Amino acid sequence: GELWLQSSVETGALMSAILRVAHPALYELAWEVPGQFEDHMDDVMVLKAWSLVFNALSIISNQEMPVHGDCLSKAEWYNMLASVGDYDEAILEPTGVGFCFKFDSGTIAAFSGKLLNHGVSSCSGERICFVYYMREYIHTMYGVETLGWSVPSHDHVMQL
């Protein structure tokens, strides 16, 4: 665990940076959560190696992911899926929207896993999908605000 986390610092920083652009307020508040863990963890070294703003990570290897919804998150928050490997023809399918996506190696997808039921097809080859997300109850348990929708700044818009 700890060694893998240390070797994944750059990937974690990239995924966290994407959240910073997509939902800046959630990014800022989410960093408060790890600071609360230290008093409640047996293995503080793992916490020190955790470079993610997300409080949960799943790793799925060479598996079809059946269509599902993520009931423990918030509809307004993002799941981020990153797929890597040497494989062909994986499809990411959010249900009920009328389209699907090729989920090629190197693809990062960000969407509400609670709002959109989704699944990933099986494929031939070797694939790993990293799923970065947050659990609302973790924020609640440690007294960190659970924000709603991202509200974009309009500072870049000029009146004519």
KAQUIFEN-V936439 format. One record per pair of residues at least 4 apart in sequence whose ideal C-beta (glycine too) atoms are under 8 Angstrom apart, sorted by sequence separation. I is the first residue (numbers start at 1). J is the second residue. If there is no record, write none. Layout:
# KAQUIFEN-V936439
<<I	J> <I	J>>
This chain:
# KAQUIFEN-V936439
<<1	5> <2	6> <3	7> <4	8> <5	9> <8	12> <9	13> <10	14> <11	15> <12	16> <13	17> <14	18> <15	19> <16	20> <17	21> <18	22> <19	23> <20	24> <23	27> <24	28> <25	29> <26	30> <27	31> <31	35> <32	36> <33	37> <34	38> <36	40> <37	41> <43	47> <44	48> <45	49> <46	50> <73	77> <103	107> <111	115> <112	116> <123	127> <134	138> <135	139> <136	140> <137	141> <138	142> <140	144> <41	46> <52	57> <60	65> <102	107> <111	116> <113	118> <134	139> <139	144> <38	44> <41	47> <73	79> <94	100> <101	107> <103	109> <139	145> <140	146> <5	12> <19	26> <20	27> <83	90> <93	100> <111	118> <139	146> <19	27> <92	100> <93	101> <101	109> <38	47> <70	79> <91	100> <92	101> <120	129> <37	47> <91	101> <92	102> <136	146> <16	27> <19	30> <81	92> <91	102> <92	103> <90	102> <91	103> <34	47> <89	102> <90	103> <90	104> <92	107> <34	50> <92	109> <94	111> <103	120> <87	105> <103	121> <86	105> <97	116> <83	103> <85	105> <96	116> <113	133> <34	55> <83	104> <84	105> <95	116> <96	117> <31	53> <33	55> <81	103> <83	105> <84	106> <94	116> <95	117> <105	127> <30	53> <83	106> <94	117> <95	118> <30	54> <83	107> <94	118> <95	119> <30	55> <82	107> <93	118> <27	53> <54	80> <67	93> <81	107> <82	108> <92	118> <93	119> <81	108> <92	119> <93	120> <67	95> <80	108> <81	109> <92	120> <93	121> <80	109> <81	110> <91	120> <80	110> <90	120> <91	121> <79	110> <90	121> <78	110> <79	111> <89	121> <90	122> <20	53> <78	111> <79	112> <90	123> <19	53> <78	112> <79	113> <89	123> <16	51> <19	54> <77	112> <88	123> <89	124> <16	52> <76	112> <87	123> <88	124> <15	52> <16	53> <75	112> <77	114> <83	120> <87	124> <88	125> <90	127> <12	50> <13	51> <15	53> <16	54> <87	125> <12	51> <15	54> <73	112> <75	114> <81	120> <86	125> <87	126> <12	52> <73	113> <74	114> <75	115> <85	125> <86	126> <87	127> <2	43> <5	46> <73	114> <85	126> <9	51> <85	127> <2	45> <6	49> <8	51> <70	113> <71	114> <84	127> <85	128> <2	46> <5	49> <69	113> <70	114> <83	127> <84	128> <1	46> <5	50> <69	114> <83	128> <5	51> <83	129> <84	130> <2	49> <69	116> <82	129> <83	130> <69	117> <81	129> <82	130> <68	117> <69	118> <81	130> <67	117> <68	118> <81	131> <82	132> <26	77> <67	118> <68	119> <80	131> <81	132> <26	78> <67	119> <79	131> <80	132> <65	118> <66	119> <79	132> <80	133> <23	77> <65	119> <79	133> <23	78> <64	119> <65	120> <78	133> <22	78> <64	120> <77	133> <64	121> <77	134> <64	122> <19	78> <63	122> <77	136> <60	120> <73	133> <74	134> <19	80> <73	134> <18	80> <73	135> <74	136> <70	133> <72	135> <73	136> <62	126> <65	129> <72	136> <15	80> <62	127> <72	137> <61	127> <62	128> <15	82> <61	128> <60	128> <61	129> <59	128> <60	129> <59	129> <77	147> <11	82> <59	130> <60	131> <76	147> <58	130> <59	131> <74	146> <76	148> <57	130> <58	131> <76	149> <57	131> <74	148> <76	150> <57	132> <58	133> <56	132> <57	133> <56	133> <54	132> <56	134> <54	133> <55	134> <56	135> <52	132> <54	134> <55	135> <56	138> <55	138> <55	139> <22	110> <18	108> <19	110> <18	110> <15	108> <30	134> <33	138> <37	142> <33	139> <36	142> <36	143> <26	134> <36	144> <30	139> <33	142> <29	139> <32	142> <33	144> <32	144> <30	144> <15	130> <29	144> <29	145> <15	132> <29	147> <11	130> <26	147> <25	147> <23	147> <26	150> <25	150> <24	150> <25	151> <23	150> <22	150>>
